[in-house]
C-alpha cells in the first residue's frame, strides 16, 4: 500500500472509501468550486458512484507499483487527488495533474506539497524522461505551483480555451529528469 507522507498531508493509494470521498467532491458537493479551475472547458460526464469506484480501482498502472493516481488526505479526510497518464511511452513522457476539491485547503501550501511529492514519486519510481502538465491561463494558482516545483512554460496556445464565454490561452509546462535531479 502506497502512503507518501508530507508535512501537511499525505498521498494515499485509492480505496473504495477514498474514491467515495472523491465522488462526493466531483459529483455531489453543491458549490463545485474546483470545477471552475480544473479544466472548466472540458465537460465532465456524470457517472454513478459504483462506476466511478470501479473505473478508478481498475485503472492500469503507469509502471509496476506506480498507480495512475493517489488521493490527497489532510486532517483525516480526502481533499483531492494527483494523477498522471501517458502522453508517449516511447519517449517516457507523462502528463500530470492535481486537484484539491476542498477549498478550505486552497492557498495553504497543500497543493504545492502534494504535487511535489507526486512528481518526486514518479521520477523516483520510474525511468521517466519528462513530466508535463496542461492548464489554461486563467488558472494562475496552478501555473505558480508548477513554476515553484521547477516546471517551465513550454508552450502557450493563444485563445485555445473558452471559459464562461471568454477565450484564454492553453498553457503547457514541463520538467525533464535532469532538471528534477538538480
Secondary structure, DSSP 8 states (H G I E B T S, - for coil): --EEE-SS-EEE---HHHHHHHHIIIII-SS-GGGGTS-TTS------HHHHHHHHHT---SBTTB-SEEEEEETTEEEEEEEEEEEEGGGTEEEEEEEE--GGGTTSSHHHHHHHHHHHHHHHHS--SEEEEEEETT-HHHHHHHHHTT-EEEEEEEEEEEETTEEEEEEEEEEEHHHHH-
